[in-house]
Amino acid sequence: MISQNRTSSVRRIEYRIGGVLGLLCASALTFLLANTQAEEAFRSLSVPVIVASSSPERTDPQMVMTPAAADTTQPTLPGGKLPQYQLTPRLNTVDTDEQIESSKVRFLLALPKEPILIEAAITIDGEPFRQKREQRVQEALKAVLQPPSERELPAETEVVRVDPADDSETADEEKPLRAEREVEAAESRSPNAYQSASSAIEKLRRYMTSIGREPSLAEVRWFFVHRVDGPTLLLLRDSFQAFRADQTPLFHILDRNRDGTISSAEIAQSVESFLDCDLNRNEVVDYLELNEVANDPRLKRDPPVGSSPLLYLIPDEANAGEIYSELLAAYVSSPVADASLPRKFDPNSNGMWELEELNHLRTMPADIQLNIQFDSTSPENSAVTISETSLSAIEAQNISARIVNSSIVISREDCEIWFSANQLQVSDQISIGAVNDGYPMLPVLDPNDDGRFTLRELRGLAESLKQFDRNQDGQILRDELRPTIRVAFGMGPFAHQALAGIRSVNSSAKPLVSGPEWFVRMDRNKDGDLTRNEFPGTDEQFDRLNADGDEFISTEEALVFDRKTAPNPPQTDTPKVIEVDDKKPGKQAASADN
């Protein structure tokens, strides 16, 4: 009886323990599921910053980044060392204490339909980007205020003096040479001999000597902006953006008569237009060939495309009226008295920015929030990230966001926005630029993004072009193209390099030709197909290998042929090429049919 009671008690305890464990497991499972759902709901979108060494390997001819060597970079000074950037008094300003402590840069991006507000939090080595300049300013001020006795002076050249009493034979021979060296050393120490300052500290020291007193921290900041490196934030010139907007090679190629419209007849001739650009006659047309033919000076050129600035920093009260008018002009061709920006950016719609509205622009939620993280010690950790909040808001508006190569791409109804950053060397300057890219058709027509068009891909070109005909009238006008706006951030004055040429392509997307050894050897342009020009056999052999009759011998057809013939010796009726004389293209050395 006692044993039975004990057994029942043990069972009840086991049941209770099991119940508790079950609840714990269920709670843990619920917690894991909740965390998984949260991660899915608040995922981030991030791409690495484009990093290039001073001597990059240009193995891919389609890559348009042309990094400058580190020792050739010039600071952006008011003298115009880098004329691609704006150095107006409005932008060539000294950072305030509030700006130095903040990593955020806010600007309006003028999209085709309306502007949007962008906020970029930019850091260098985990600190607000302006802190890098401030550290240099503080170190320079500390160095020039040091007493001369505490400064680290460079070792002087040893001067050998001539002893007049030394009349030995050896001394007599060396006296003229030694005397000459002593005179040269004395001249180099003369106060009349001017030598240019070799460092920022030396420049600042001379500045302090000229003003006859110790400079303040504000003066040193001013000195670095106007006499040493230029402003910490560089903005691309509007003229640079206008130049890029007119670079529309694909439109020029398809518009054979250059009348500004791709007609239905020109759409039907699109493959022929592309093949005319195959300059090396390898049956593959790449971006550089398209660009070269489109810019042929012998061909008629379309009139330049008018463009207005795309990027506007949030102004202060002094220049708010000027910036408002410039931005409004991008949307109103003939300004009228009651014209104004959308109420979102001008709440009272009075056609101007008042102080309260400017403060609202500085604090209102941005349409897109970006984090630009530059790492000078480990560049592989540098990244561009769109915030979770922005990503959720974008998706809620049925706007897609994706990664293409090293860019974050926002696809809107009126345009695409590509965000990227590059880091070519360590710097305390940040550059920002935006261009209306002249290649809006390429991302659609080249879906695998490898920078080239094969004959197989060109077969669907005419059909693909029809999607640009928005009004379905059988022709394509410039206005029907959805523009691509590229925004680039650079560590140092390098944003213009990322925006200067065509977009970079994904070299890894190029297919690695596989298949039988003979197939790989014949596929000279490495497009994964053999055309009749590449195949050195007879027409009959080509037709037998081209099982589907599409005028290409594909990798799959070559593999099927090898599988059929591998177990047994080649039959007399099997068109198997045995050997090809590479020195004589098009001539068959031997085949099973011969």
Secondary structure, DSSP 8 states (H G I E B T S, - for coil): -HHHHHHHHHHHHHHHHHHHHHHHHHHHHHHHHHHHHHHHHT--EEEE-EE--SS-----TT-------GGG-----TTTSSTTB---TTTS----HHHHH--EEEEEEE-SSSEEEEEEEEEETTEETHHHHHHHHHHHHHHHTS-GGGS------------TT---HHHHHHHHHHHHHHHHHHHHT-TT------SHHHHHHHHHHHHTS---HHHHHHHIIIIIS--SEEEB-HHHHHHHHT--HHHHHH-TT-SSEE-HHHHHTHHHHHHTT-TT-SSEEEHHHHHHHHT-TTS-----------EEE---TTTHHHHHHHHHHTT-SS--TT----TTTSTT-SSS--HHHHHHHHHS--SEEEEEEE-SS-GGG-EEEE-HHHHHHHHHTT-EEEEETTEEEEE-SS-EEEEEEEE-S--S-EEEEEEEES-SSHHHH-TT-SSEEEHHHHTTHHHHHGGG-TT-SSSEEGGGS--EEEEEEEEBS-HHHHHHSS----GGGS----S-HHHHHH-TT-SSEE-TTT--S-HHHHHHH-TT-SS-EEHHHHHHHHHHHSSS---TTS--EEEE-TTSTT-EEEETT-
